[in-house]
Amino acid sequence: MEDNRRNRTNKVGRKPKKDPASHRYSISLNDMENAQFLTLFEQSGMKVMAHFITACIFQKPIKTVKIDMDAVDFHTRLTNFYSQFRAVGVNYNQIVKILYRNFSEKKASAYLFKLEKQTAEMADLCRKVIELTQEFEREHLQKHR
C-alpha cells in the first residue's frame, strides 16, 4: 500500500518554477537613502519591491508616475460643470417643447426670443470656459509630459 503512494505523482500545491530565484542579497541604507529609495519605489508604480530592485540593478526602464492633484481636481470640477451644462441643454429642449405646446405661436416666439438672448450669453460663457481650459492645459498639464 505504501508503494502505491510513493509511485503516484503528487499533483497538489503550486507547480515548481523552472528557474527559482534562490540567491539572496542584503544591503543596508541610512535614513536619507531609505527615504529616497522609498520615494523612487512609490513613483515607479510597481507593486513588488523585489521587482523594482531587480529593474534598478539591471537598468531596465523604470516608469515613474506623478499625479498632479491640482490637475485631478480641475478635471473633476470640469466634469461636474459639463454634466450641469448638459442638464441645462436638456431643460432648454423641454422648455421649447412646452412653449410650443401650451402657448400660441406668437407668444411662444416672444418667449423664445428672450430665451435666445440667454442662450447667446451661455454660448459666450462656454467659449470662455473652453479658452480657460486650453490655457490651463498649455500652462500646467503640458509641463509634465
C-alpha positions as CSV (number, residue, x, y, z in Angstrom):
1,M,0.0,0.0,0.0
2,E,2.9,2.4,0.8
3,D,4.5,1.5,-2.6
4,N,1.4,2.7,-4.4
5,R,1.5,6.0,-2.6
6,R,5.2,6.5,-3.4
7,N,4.7,5.7,-7.1
8,R,1.9,8.2,-7.6
9,T,2.8,11.7,-8.6
10,N,1.5,14.2,-6.2
11,K,-0.4,17.0,-8.1
12,V,-1.2,19.0,-5.0
13,G,0.1,22.5,-4.5
14,R,1.9,25.0,-6.6
15,K,3.9,23.9,-9.7
16,P,7.6,24.4,-9.1
17,K,9.3,27.2,-11.1
18,K,11.8,26.2,-13.8
19,D,14.4,28.7,-12.6
20,P,13.7,29.6,-9.0
21,A,15.3,32.7,-7.5
22,S,17.4,31.2,-4.7
23,H,20.2,33.7,-4.4
24,R,19.6,36.5,-1.8
25,Y,21.5,39.6,-1.1
26,S,21.2,42.1,1.7
27,I,22.0,45.8,1.7
28,S,21.9,48.5,4.4
29,L,20.7,52.0,3.8
30,N,20.8,55.0,6.1
31,D,17.6,57.0,6.8
32,M,18.1,59.5,3.9
33,E,18.9,56.8,1.4
34,N,15.9,54.7,2.6
35,A,13.6,57.7,2.2
36,Q,15.0,58.4,-1.3
37,F,14.6,54.7,-2.2
38,L,11.0,54.5,-1.0
39,T,10.2,57.7,-2.9
40,L,11.6,56.2,-6.1
41,F,9.7,52.9,-5.4
42,E,6.4,54.8,-5.0
43,Q,7.0,56.9,-8.1
44,S,7.6,53.8,-10.1
45,G,4.1,52.5,-9.5
46,M,5.4,48.9,-9.1
47,K,3.6,46.7,-6.7
48,V,6.5,44.4,-5.7
49,M,9.7,45.9,-4.2
50,A,11.8,43.0,-5.3
51,H,10.8,43.6,-9.0
52,F,11.7,47.3,-8.6
53,I,15.1,46.5,-7.1
54,T,15.8,44.0,-9.9
55,A,14.8,46.6,-12.5
56,C,17.2,49.1,-10.9
57,I,20.1,46.7,-10.8
58,F,19.8,45.6,-14.4
59,Q,19.0,49.1,-15.6
60,K,15.6,48.1,-17.0
61,P,13.4,51.1,-17.8
62,I,11.5,52.2,-14.7
63,K,8.3,54.2,-15.1
64,T,7.6,57.0,-12.7
65,V,4.1,58.2,-12.3
66,K,3.4,61.7,-10.9
67,I,-0.1,62.6,-10.0
68,D,-0.8,66.3,-10.1
69,M,-3.7,66.7,-7.6
70,D,-4.5,70.2,-9.0
71,A,-5.0,68.7,-12.4
72,V,-7.1,65.9,-11.0
73,D,-9.2,68.5,-9.1
74,F,-9.5,70.6,-12.2
75,H,-10.7,67.6,-14.2
76,T,-13.2,66.7,-11.6
77,R,-14.7,70.1,-11.5
78,L,-14.7,70.4,-15.2
79,T,-16.6,67.1,-15.5
80,N,-19.1,68.3,-12.9
81,F,-19.6,71.6,-14.8
82,Y,-20.0,69.6,-18.1
83,S,-22.7,67.5,-16.6
84,Q,-24.5,70.6,-15.3
85,F,-24.2,72.1,-18.8
86,R,-25.8,69.1,-20.3
87,A,-28.6,69.3,-17.8
88,V,-29.2,72.9,-18.9
89,G,-29.4,71.7,-22.5
90,V,-32.0,69.1,-21.6
91,N,-34.0,71.7,-19.7
92,Y,-33.7,74.0,-22.7
93,N,-35.2,71.4,-25.0
94,Q,-38.0,70.7,-22.6
95,I,-38.8,74.4,-22.3
96,V,-39.0,74.8,-26.1
97,K,-41.4,71.9,-26.4
98,I,-43.6,73.2,-23.5
99,L,-43.7,76.7,-25.1
100,Y,-45.0,75.4,-28.4
101,R,-47.4,73.0,-26.8
102,N,-49.0,75.5,-24.2
103,F,-48.9,78.9,-25.9
104,S,-49.9,80.4,-29.2
105,E,-47.2,80.7,-31.8
106,K,-46.9,84.4,-31.4
107,K,-46.5,84.2,-27.6
108,A,-44.1,81.2,-27.8
109,S,-41.9,83.1,-30.3
110,A,-41.7,86.1,-27.9
111,Y,-40.6,83.8,-25.1
112,L,-38.1,82.1,-27.5
113,F,-36.6,85.4,-28.4
114,K,-35.9,86.0,-24.7
115,L,-34.5,82.5,-24.4
116,E,-32.4,83.1,-27.4
117,K,-30.6,86.1,-25.7
118,Q,-29.9,83.9,-22.7
119,T,-28.6,81.2,-25.0
120,A,-26.2,83.6,-26.6
121,E,-24.9,84.6,-23.2
122,M,-24.5,80.9,-22.3
123,A,-22.6,80.3,-25.5
124,D,-20.2,83.1,-24.7
125,L,-19.7,81.6,-21.3
126,C,-19.0,78.2,-22.9
127,R,-16.4,79.8,-25.2
128,K,-14.7,81.4,-22.1
129,V,-14.6,78.0,-20.3
130,I,-13.1,76.4,-23.4
131,E,-10.4,79.1,-23.6
132,L,-9.6,78.8,-19.9
133,T,-9.4,75.0,-20.2
134,Q,-7.0,75.3,-23.1
135,E,-4.9,77.8,-21.2
136,F,-4.8,75.6,-18.2
137,E,-3.7,72.6,-20.3
138,R,-1.0,74.7,-22.0
139,E,0.5,76.1,-18.9
140,H,0.1,73.3,-16.4
141,L,-0.5,69.9,-18.0
142,Q,2.0,70.1,-20.8
143,K,4.9,70.7,-18.4
144,H,4.7,67.2,-17.1
145,R,4.6,65.3,-20.4
